[in-house]
């Protein structure tokens, strides 16, 4: 096993032992896949015919924040599953805490990297589908709803 795999297992076992909450760990894994596997790297592994769906799903994510006060529903679930003393006041996901333990990169830098990569993805997809007005519209919605001033809560981290 690689050192990274050992660290990942150690961190997740720490969460299970500390919180004794398998459901929390499952939600955290799903959120990790969503952020890392889909939002950031989705366009790399998705077939080209599904790239428009990537933009549609990202647009829905951005739009759902409107109804939850600029908070992600999965982050809210994560915090609801934790004991009161462990919850983040701004309902931030614990994904960033895990990545900070693994990589040593601080949370604002992680968020800026994720946000920048998503913006690049949206621009590339908008360019690839420039003749399809629906995809271009979804791309513009994504660029608007995922803009840094709305999306980031760095000042409160």
Secondary structure, 3 states (H helix, E strand, C coil): CCHHHHHHHHHHHHHHHHHCCHHHHHHHHHHHHHHHHHHHCHHHHCCHHHHHHHHHHHHHHHHHHHHCCCCCHHHHHHHHCCCHHHCCCCCCCCHHHHHHHHHCCCHHHHHHHHHHHHHHHHHHHHHHCCCCHHHHHHHHHHHHHCCHHHHCCHHHC
